[in-house]
Amino acid sequence: MYMQQRAYGFTIVELLITIVVIGILAGISTVAFGGVQNRAHNSARYHELKAWEKQFELYKAFEGGYPAMATGGYCLGSGFPIGAGGVRACRDYTAGTATTYYESNNTALMTELKKVGTLPGGPRKPVTFTVGPYVNYDGSGNIYLRTILNGQTCPSGTVSDYVDTANNYVICRIHLTI
């Protein structure tokens, strides 16, 4: 009597299906994880911007007004990437043009804000050509605290200044009035 032997193991089709399923799951996980990273960075940037708002308001409460600033833009904090000319900068840091804000120009402002507490800090990861936060003073009583986020919308408590749909970023601001 002849008995058929049973083969153990997987067929090539079963192995291929398993590999395809694992590949699909890995792809989904990678995309989902990338979104989590962007949301985490955006959250950190937003909370840092709100902390700078509190720092300015605290200064105003103790000193009777916001710190004196010349018209223009300033990096808020330190640790910005080295950009054009080998200088640390926060806005248009790769350009080295009139719109570039250099970290070294914020010394007087940071010294003033330190009088009322520890300065906020946060991630200094560039989004396209800009790293936030930074502040603009227009000379007529308007102070704009700004940061750059991945995505197309600003969180509650901020206003959208600029949306770049092609590169998927937005510049969000908080307006302080003297």
C-alpha positions in Angstrom: 0.0 0.0 0.0 1.3 3.3 -1.1 1.0 6.3 1.4 1.2 9.8 0.2 3.8 11.8 2.1 2.7 15.2 3.4 5.0 18.1 2.6 5.5 20.6 5.4 6.2 24.3 4.9 4.7 27.1 2.9 4.1 27.3 -0.8 5.7 30.1 -2.8 2.3 31.8 -3.2 1.7 31.8 0.5 5.1 33.4 1.1 4.5 36.0 -1.6 1.1 37.0 -0.1 2.7 37.3 3.3 5.5 39.5 2.0 3.0 41.8 0.2 0.8 42.1 3.3 3.9 43.0 5.4 5.0 45.6 2.8 1.5 47.2 2.8 1.4 47.4 6.6 4.9 48.9 6.7 4.0 51.5 4.1 0.9 52.5 6.1 2.9 52.7 9.3 5.6 54.9 7.7 3.1 57.4 6.4 1.2 57.5 9.7 4.4 58.0 11.7 5.5 60.8 9.4 2.2 62.6 10.1 2.8 62.1 13.8 6.2 63.7 13.6 4.9 66.8 11.8 2.1 67.2 14.3 4.5 66.9 17.2 6.9 69.5 15.6 3.9 71.8 14.9 2.6 71.4 18.4 6.1 72.2 19.9 6.4 75.3 17.6 2.9 76.5 18.5 3.5 76.1 22.2 6.8 77.9 22.0 5.1 80.8 20.1 2.5 81.0 22.9 5.2 81.0 25.5 6.9 84.0 23.7 3.5 85.8 23.8 3.4 85.2 27.5 7.0 86.4 27.9 6.1 89.7 26.1 3.0 90.1 28.2 4.8 89.4 31.4 7.4 92.0 30.4 4.7 94.5 29.7 3.1 93.9 33.1 6.3 94.4 35.0 7.9 97.1 32.9 4.8 99.1 31.8 5.2 98.4 28.1 6.8 96.0 25.6 10.6 96.1 25.1 12.0 98.8 22.9 12.8 97.6 19.4 13.9 99.2 16.3 11.7 98.6 13.3 12.5 95.3 11.7 12.6 91.6 12.5 14.4 89.6 15.2 14.9 85.9 15.9 13.3 84.8 19.2 15.7 82.7 21.2 18.9 81.0 20.1 20.2 77.9 18.4 19.0 78.7 14.9 20.7 77.0 12.0 23.8 78.5 10.3 22.7 80.0 7.0 24.2 82.2 4.3 27.5 83.8 5.3 28.0 81.3 8.1 25.7 83.2 10.4 22.8 81.8 12.5 19.5 83.1 11.2 15.8 82.4 11.6 14.0 83.9 8.6 15.1 83.2 5.0 18.3 81.8 6.6 19.7 80.6 3.3 19.2 83.8 1.4 21.4 86.3 3.2 19.2 89.2 2.0 17.3 92.0 3.6 14.6 89.6 4.8 17.1 87.4 6.7 16.9 87.9 10.4 20.2 87.1 12.2 20.3 85.6 15.7 23.1 88.0 16.6 20.8 91.0 16.2 18.4 89.9 18.9 20.9 90.3 21.9 19.3 93.5 23.3 15.8 92.2 23.0 16.7 88.8 24.6 18.5 90.7 27.5 15.3 92.7 28.1 13.0 89.7 28.0 15.2 87.7 30.4 14.5 90.4 33.1 11.1 88.8 33.7 11.9 85.1 33.4 13.4 82.3 31.6 13.2 82.5 27.8 11.3 79.9 25.9 13.1 77.4 23.7 12.0 74.9 21.1 12.9 73.0 18.0 15.0 74.7 15.4 14.1 72.5 12.5 13.8 74.4 9.2 10.6 74.3 7.2 11.7 75.2 3.7 13.8 78.3 4.1 12.5 79.6 7.4 12.9 78.6 11.1 10.8 80.2 13.7 9.9 81.8 15.9 10.7 85.4 15.0 9.2 88.8 15.8 8.5 91.8 13.6 8.0 95.4 14.8 6.5 97.8 12.3 7.4 101.0 14.2 3.8 102.1 14.6 2.8 100.0 17.7 2.3 96.6 16.1 4.4 93.6 17.2 3.9 90.3 15.3 5.2 87.1 16.8 5.5 84.5 14.0 6.4 80.9 13.5 6.3 78.5 10.5 4.4 75.2 10.6 4.0 72.2 8.3 0.5 72.1 6.7 -2.0 74.6 5.5 -3.8 75.9 8.6 -2.8 77.7 11.8 -3.9 76.6 15.2 -6.5 78.4 17.3 -5.2 81.6 18.8 -3.0 82.4 15.7 -3.7 84.0 12.3 -2.4 82.8 9.0 0.0 85.2 7.4 1.1 83.1 4.4 0.2 79.7 3.0 2.4 77.9 0.5 0.3 75.1 -0.8 3.1 73.8 -3.2 5.6 73.3 -0.3 2.9 72.6 2.4 3.7 75.2 5.0 2.0 78.1 6.7 3.3 81.1 8.6 1.2 81.8 11.7 1.2 84.9 13.8 0.1 86.5 17.1 -0.5 90.2 17.0 0.5 92.3 20.0 -0.6 96.0 20.1 1.3 98.6 22.1 
